[in-house]
Amino acid sequence: MAKPVKPSGKTSAKTLTKTLTKTSTKTPGQRSTKSVDVADSYAVRLMQHLVVPTFVIDPKRRVVIWNRACERLTGLAASEVIGTNRHWQGFYETRRPCLADLVALDRPEQLPEFYSEYAARGHNGLGFSAENWCTMPKLGNQLYLAIDAGPIHDEAGHLIAVVETLRDLTDQKRAEMALKELATKDGLTGLSNRRSFDQMLMSEWARAHRTQKPLALLFVDVDHFKLFNDHHGHQIGDECLRAVASVVSRHAVRPLDLASRYGGEEFALILPDLDCDSACVVAEEIRGAVLALRIAHGAAGAGDHVTLSVGVASHIPGAVDGGPDRLLGAADEALYVAKRLGRNRVICAERVLAEFASLGREAAAVPAPSRRKTA
């Protein structure tokens, strides 16, 4: 826990009061310099005792006020920053501008570089708003802060100070992140849910159309899962699904790969920039890894251990492709064929006819499954 810090109120009040008074000029009908001095001094002292964490910098970006609430928020004493440019040390481990600095420099174009959420309320006058995670080096924790910074000008329009106020939104942000995760994750397996899958597939389809690179899709189905549930019970069935999900998830290794639970005992894996052959290699690794788990099945009509059937498709979107339904349908058909050919195998959509021909069957004897549609 950080030690209590001693505010340096008198020094900061005197500094800013002097700055403000120096810029005040008496004209007919205006207050006297003395009344301006008293008002400014009162305003500065009021700022120091605000419950809202607040600091003020001058045009040279030196701190002139670091109020008590700001000391409590950051663990950084006013005496450590007054008269310096070291206010960043209250929020970050390495030197970078705070929002007040960007206002003082009038650089709204740099907001995206430093803040995930931001708004410029007006060029040359009204200041900026932003939100981001701060490391809080003195306290050793992370806080999500909402920040407002606005300029103070004299009567001639010259900048004399910038005021920055801060609000701790950490609890709200973490709650928001938890809700977002709940909305996008499958409760049983922890994989992405169907909604996330649909959104990611549309996004990657659009990207593949722009880049003219292939987009691969795997449909992974647990063989004879209804028999497994009937034989072992739903609790063991859930454990089986979690084990399969763990294997599928381990093969979503790149930033844009997405493993999801598509529904029931079926999983889907989006693999951008992979052709069918490369995607089949991944599918075989998944099938082999689940087989290596040797999860006992033993139900009548099934094998000794849990196995997977996998349908694989890959496609480069063309001008006539309105959406990913063609890719979904191809992967679905490949999975259907894998089931018809005896399960525990990987079938690529590009080689469906060849697989049947190799077994001496007529391709026409296989009825096409109903094609899946995106949500």
C-alpha positions as CSV (number, residue, x, y, z in Angstrom):
1,M,0.0,0.0,0.0
2,A,1.3,3.4,-0.9
3,K,2.2,5.8,2.0
4,P,0.0,8.8,2.6
5,V,1.2,11.7,0.5
6,K,1.5,15.3,1.7
7,P,-0.2,17.8,-0.5
8,S,1.7,21.0,-1.5
9,G,-1.4,23.2,-1.7
10,K,0.0,26.6,-0.9
11,T,2.8,26.5,-3.4
12,S,0.5,25.4,-6.3
13,A,-2.2,27.9,-5.3
14,K,0.3,30.7,-5.2
15,T,1.8,29.7,-8.5
16,L,-1.4,29.5,-10.5
17,T,-2.9,32.6,-8.8
18,K,0.2,34.6,-9.8
19,T,-0.1,33.3,-13.4
20,L,-3.8,34.2,-13.6
21,T,-3.4,37.6,-12.0
22,K,-0.5,38.4,-14.2
23,T,-2.7,38.0,-17.3
24,S,-5.6,40.1,-15.9
25,T,-5.9,43.7,-17.0
26,K,-8.2,46.2,-15.6
27,T,-10.5,48.0,-18.1
28,P,-13.4,50.4,-17.3
29,G,-16.3,48.5,-15.7
30,Q,-14.2,45.5,-14.8
31,R,-13.2,44.3,-11.3
32,S,-10.1,45.6,-9.6
33,T,-6.9,43.6,-9.8
34,K,-7.3,42.9,-6.1
35,S,-10.7,41.4,-6.6
36,V,-9.4,39.3,-9.5
37,D,-6.6,38.1,-7.3
38,V,-9.0,37.1,-4.5
39,A,-11.3,35.3,-7.0
40,D,-8.5,33.5,-8.7
41,S,-7.0,32.4,-5.4
42,Y,-10.4,31.1,-4.2
43,A,-10.9,29.1,-7.5
44,V,-7.4,27.6,-7.2
45,R,-8.0,26.5,-3.6
46,L,-11.4,25.1,-4.5
47,M,-9.8,23.1,-7.3
48,Q,-7.3,21.6,-4.8
49,H,-10.0,20.3,-2.5
50,L,-12.3,18.9,-5.2
51,V,-13.2,15.3,-4.8
52,V,-12.5,14.8,-8.5
53,P,-8.8,14.0,-9.2
54,T,-7.6,17.1,-11.0
55,F,-4.3,18.6,-12.2
56,V,-3.3,21.7,-14.1
57,I,-0.4,22.4,-16.3
58,D,0.9,25.8,-17.7
59,P,1.6,26.5,-21.4
60,K,5.1,24.9,-21.0
61,R,3.3,21.8,-19.7
62,R,4.7,22.2,-16.2
63,V,2.4,21.1,-13.3
64,V,1.0,24.0,-11.3
65,I,-1.8,22.2,-9.4
66,W,-1.9,18.5,-8.4
67,N,-4.9,18.3,-6.1
68,R,-5.4,16.0,-3.1
69,A,-7.8,13.7,-5.0
70,C,-5.1,13.3,-7.7
71,E,-2.6,12.4,-5.0
72,R,-4.9,9.7,-3.7
73,L,-5.6,8.3,-7.2
74,T,-2.0,8.1,-8.3
75,G,0.0,7.8,-5.1
76,L,2.2,10.6,-6.4
77,A,2.6,13.6,-4.1
78,A,2.1,17.1,-5.4
79,S,5.6,18.0,-4.1
80,E,7.1,15.5,-6.6
81,V,5.5,17.0,-9.7
82,I,4.7,20.7,-9.1
83,G,6.9,22.8,-11.4
84,T,8.0,19.7,-13.5
85,N,6.8,17.9,-16.6
86,R,6.8,14.6,-14.8
87,H,3.0,14.2,-14.4
88,W,3.0,11.2,-16.7
89,Q,4.8,9.2,-13.9
90,G,1.5,9.0,-12.1
91,F,-0.1,7.0,-14.9
92,Y,2.5,5.3,-17.1
93,E,5.8,3.4,-16.7
94,T,7.4,5.1,-19.7
95,R,7.3,8.7,-20.8
96,R,4.4,9.7,-23.0
97,P,2.0,12.6,-23.2
98,C,-1.0,12.9,-21.0
99,L,-4.3,14.2,-22.5
100,A,-3.6,17.7,-21.1
101,D,-0.3,17.7,-23.0
102,L,-2.1,17.1,-26.3
103,V,-4.5,19.9,-25.5
104,A,-1.6,22.3,-24.7
105,L,0.1,21.3,-27.9
106,D,-3.2,21.4,-29.8
107,R,-2.6,18.0,-31.4
108,P,-5.9,16.2,-31.8
109,E,-4.4,14.1,-34.6
110,Q,-2.3,12.2,-32.0
111,L,-5.3,11.1,-30.0
112,P,-5.6,7.7,-31.8
113,E,-1.9,7.0,-31.1
114,F,-2.3,7.1,-27.4
115,Y,-6.0,6.4,-26.5
116,S,-8.3,3.5,-27.4
117,E,-11.4,5.7,-26.9
118,Y,-11.2,9.5,-27.6
119,A,-13.1,12.6,-28.8
120,A,-11.9,16.0,-29.7
121,R,-14.6,18.4,-28.5
122,G,-13.4,21.3,-30.7
123,H,-10.2,22.3,-32.4
124,N,-8.4,25.2,-30.6
125,G,-10.6,25.6,-27.7
126,L,-12.9,23.0,-26.1
127,G,-10.4,20.3,-25.3
128,F,-10.4,16.5,-25.5
129,S,-12.0,13.5,-23.9
130,A,-10.5,10.0,-23.7
131,E,-10.4,6.7,-22.0
132,N,-7.7,4.1,-21.5
133,W,-5.9,1.7,-19.1
134,C,-3.2,3.3,-17.0
135,T,-0.5,1.3,-15.2
136,M,-0.4,3.5,-12.1
137,P,3.3,2.8,-11.3
138,K,3.3,4.2,-7.7
139,L,0.4,2.0,-6.7
140,G,1.3,-1.1,-8.7
141,N,-2.1,-1.6,-10.2
142,Q,-4.0,-0.9,-13.4
143,L,-6.9,1.5,-13.6
144,Y,-9.3,2.3,-16.4
145,L,-9.6,6.1,-16.4
146,A,-12.0,8.5,-18.2
147,I,-10.1,11.7,-18.8
148,D,-11.2,15.2,-19.7
149,A,-8.8,18.0,-20.5
150,G,-9.7,21.6,-21.4
151,P,-7.8,24.8,-22.0
152,I,-8.0,28.1,-20.1
153,H,-7.4,31.2,-22.1
154,D,-6.9,34.8,-21.1
155,E,-9.0,37.6,-22.5
156,A,-6.7,38.0,-25.4
157,G,-7.2,34.3,-26.3
158,H,-3.7,33.2,-25.2
159,L,-3.4,29.8,-23.4
160,I,-2.6,30.2,-19.7
161,A,-3.3,26.7,-18.4
162,V,-4.9,23.3,-19.2
163,V,-7.1,21.5,-16.6
164,E,-7.3,17.7,-16.6
165,T,-9.8,15.8,-14.6
166,L,-10.0,12.0,-14.1
167,R,-12.6,9.4,-13.2
168,D,-11.9,5.8,-12.2
169,L,-14.1,3.6,-14.4
170,T,-12.2,0.3,-13.6
171,D,-15.1,-1.5,-12.0
172,Q,-17.5,-0.5,-14.8
173,K,-15.0,-1.5,-17.5
174,R,-14.3,-4.9,-16.0
175,A,-18.1,-5.5,-15.7
176,E,-18.5,-4.5,-19.3
177,M,-15.7,-6.8,-20.4
178,A,-17.2,-9.7,-18.4
179,L,-20.6,-9.1,-20.0
180,K,-19.1,-9.0,-23.4
181,E,-17.3,-12.2,-22.8
182,L,-20.5,-13.8,-21.6
183,A,-22.2,-12.6,-24.8
184,T,-19.5,-14.1,-27.1
185,K,-18.5,-17.3,-25.3
186,D,-20.1,-20.7,-25.0
187,G,-20.9,-21.4,-21.4
188,L,-19.9,-25.1,-21.4
189,T,-16.7,-25.1,-23.4
190,G,-15.4,-21.5,-23.2
191,L,-15.0,-21.4,-27.0
192,S,-16.6,-18.6,-29.0
193,N,-20.3,-19.1,-29.5
194,R,-22.4,-19.3,-32.6
195,R,-23.0,-15.5,-32.6
196,S,-19.3,-14.8,-32.6
197,F,-18.7,-17.4,-35.3
198,D,-21.2,-15.8,-37.6
199,Q,-19.7,-12.3,-37.1
200,M,-16.1,-13.5,-37.6
201,L,-17.0,-15.5,-40.6
202,M,-18.6,-12.5,-42.3
203,S,-15.7,-10.3,-41.4
204,E,-13.1,-12.8,-42.6
205,W,-15.1,-13.4,-45.8
206,A,-15.0,-9.7,-46.6
207,R,-11.3,-9.6,-45.9
208,A,-10.6,-12.6,-48.1
209,H,-12.6,-11.0,-50.9
210,R,-10.4,-7.8,-50.6
211,T,-7.1,-9.7,-50.4
212,Q,-8.1,-12.6,-52.8
213,K,-6.6,-15.1,-50.4
214,P,-8.4,-18.3,-49.4
215,L,-10.6,-18.7,-46.4
216,A,-10.8,-22.2,-44.9
217,L,-13.6,-23.6,-42.7
218,L,-13.6,-26.8,-40.6
219,F,-16.8,-28.5,-39.3
220,V,-15.8,-30.9,-36.5
221,D,-18.4,-33.4,-35.2
222,V,-18.2,-35.9,-32.4
223,D,-19.1,-39.3,-33.7
224,H,-22.1,-41.1,-32.2
225,F,-22.4,-38.5,-29.5
226,K,-26.1,-39.2,-28.7
227,L,-25.1,-42.8,-28.1
228,F,-22.3,-41.6,-25.8
229,N,-24.7,-39.4,-23.8
230,D,-27.2,-42.2,-23.5
231,H,-24.5,-44.7,-22.4
232,H,-22.5,-42.5,-20.0
233,G,-24.9,-39.7,-19.0
234,H,-25.0,-36.0,-19.7
235,Q,-22.3,-35.1,-17.1
236,I,-19.7,-37.3,-18.7
237,G,-21.0,-36.1,-22.1
238,D,-20.2,-32.5,-21.0
239,E,-16.7,-33.5,-20.0
240,C,-16.2,-35.1,-23.3
241,L,-17.3,-31.9,-25.2
242,R,-14.9,-29.9,-23.0
243,A,-12.0,-32.2,-23.8
244,V,-12.8,-32.0,-27.6
245,A,-13.2,-28.2,-27.3
246,S,-9.7,-28.0,-25.7
247,V,-8.2,-29.8,-28.6
248,V,-9.9,-27.7,-31.2
249,S,-9.0,-24.5,-29.4
250,R,-5.3,-25.5,-29.4
251,H,-5.3,-25.5,-33.2
252,A,-6.6,-21.9,-33.4
253,V,-3.1,-20.6,-33.0
254,R,-2.9,-17.4,-35.2
255,P,-4.5,-14.1,-34.2
256,L,-7.4,-14.4,-36.7
257,D,-8.1,-18.1,-36.3
258,L,-11.4,-18.7,-34.4
259,A,-12.5,-21.9,-32.7
260,S,-16.2,-22.0,-31.8
261,R,-18.9,-24.3,-30.6
262,Y,-21.3,-24.4,-33.5
263,G,-24.1,-26.2,-31.7
264,G,-24.5,-29.5,-29.7
265,E,-21.6,-31.8,-30.4
266,E,-20.4,-29.8,-33.4
267,F,-17.5,-27.3,-33.5
268,A,-16.3,-25.0,-36.2
269,L,-12.8,-23.6,-36.9
270,I,-12.2,-20.5,-39.1
271,L,-8.7,-20.5,-40.7
272,P,-8.0,-17.5,-42.8
273,D,-5.4,-17.7,-45.6
274,L,-5.3,-21.5,-45.8
275,D,-6.0,-23.6,-48.8
276,C,-7.9,-26.9,-48.6
277,D,-4.7,-29.0,-48.3
278,S,-3.3,-26.9,-45.5
279,A,-6.6,-26.9,-43.7
280,C,-6.8,-30.7,-44.0
281,V,-3.5,-31.0,-42.2
282,V,-4.9,-29.1,-39.3
283,A,-8.1,-31.2,-39.4
284,E,-6.1,-34.4,-39.3
285,E,-4.1,-33.1,-36.3
286,I,-7.3,-32.4,-34.4
287,R,-8.8,-35.8,-35.3
288,G,-5.6,-37.6,-34.2
289,A,-5.3,-35.6,-31.0
290,V,-8.8,-36.5,-29.9
291,L,-8.3,-40.1,-30.8
292,A,-5.1,-40.0,-28.7
293,L,-7.1,-38.9,-25.6
294,R,-8.7,-42.4,-25.7
295,I,-12.0,-41.3,-24.2
296,A,-13.9,-44.5,-23.7
297,H,-17.1,-44.8,-25.8
298,G,-18.2,-48.4,-25.7
299,A,-21.9,-47.8,-26.6
300,A,-23.6,-50.3,-28.8
301,G,-23.1,-49.3,-32.5
302,A,-20.0,-47.2,-31.8
303,G,-16.3,-47.9,-31.4
304,D,-14.2,-48.3,-28.3
305,H,-13.2,-44.7,-28.2
306,V,-14.5,-41.2,-29.1
307,T,-13.7,-40.2,-32.6
308,L,-14.3,-37.2,-34.8
309,S,-15.5,-36.6,-38.4
310,V,-14.3,-33.4,-40.0
311,G,-15.5,-31.6,-43.1
312,V,-13.1,-29.1,-44.7
313,A,-13.7,-26.4,-47.3
314,S,-11.6,-23.5,-48.6
315,H,-12.6,-20.8,-51.0
316,I,-11.4,-17.5,-52.5
317,P,-14.4,-15.2,-52.6
318,G,-15.3,-14.0,-56.1
319,A,-17.4,-11.3,-57.5
320,V,-20.5,-13.5,-57.8
321,D,-20.2,-14.8,-54.2
322,G,-22.6,-12.7,-52.1
323,G,-21.6,-14.2,-48.8
324,P,-20.0,-17.2,-47.1
325,D,-23.0,-19.5,-47.7
326,R,-21.1,-21.4,-50.4
327,L,-18.2,-22.0,-48.0
328,L,-20.6,-23.2,-45.3
329,G,-22.4,-25.5,-47.6
330,A,-19.2,-27.0,-48.9
331,A,-17.8,-27.7,-45.4
332,D,-21.2,-29.1,-44.4
333,E,-21.4,-31.4,-47.4
334,A,-17.8,-32.6,-46.7
335,L,-18.8,-33.4,-43.1
336,Y,-21.9,-35.3,-44.3
337,V,-19.8,-37.4,-46.6
338,A,-17.3,-38.1,-43.8
339,K,-20.2,-39.5,-41.8
340,R,-21.5,-41.6,-44.7
341,L,-18.1,-43.1,-45.4
342,G,-17.8,-44.5,-41.9
343,R,-16.9,-41.6,-39.6
344,N,-13.5,-41.0,-37.9
345,R,-12.1,-39.3,-41.0
346,V,-11.4,-35.9,-42.6
347,I,-13.0,-35.1,-46.0
348,C,-12.1,-32.1,-48.1
349,A,-14.9,-30.6,-50.1
350,E,-12.7,-30.5,-53.2
351,R,-12.2,-34.2,-53.1
352,V,-15.7,-35.5,-52.2
353,L,-16.3,-37.2,-55.6
354,A,-12.8,-38.7,-55.6
355,E,-13.4,-40.2,-52.1
356,F,-16.6,-41.9,-53.3
357,A,-15.0,-43.0,-56.5
358,S,-12.1,-44.7,-54.6
359,L,-14.7,-46.8,-52.8
360,G,-16.4,-47.7,-56.0
361,R,-19.6,-45.8,-55.2
362,E,-21.7,-43.4,-57.4
363,A,-21.5,-39.8,-56.3
364,A,-25.1,-39.4,-57.2
365,A,-26.1,-41.9,-54.5
366,V,-25.2,-39.4,-51.9
367,P,-28.0,-36.9,-51.2
368,A,-26.8,-33.4,-50.6
369,P,-27.4,-32.1,-47.0
370,S,-29.4,-29.0,-46.5
371,R,-26.9,-26.1,-46.7
372,R,-26.2,-23.9,-43.7
373,K,-26.9,-20.3,-43.7
374,T,-25.2,-17.5,-41.8
375,A,-27.2,-16.0,-38.9
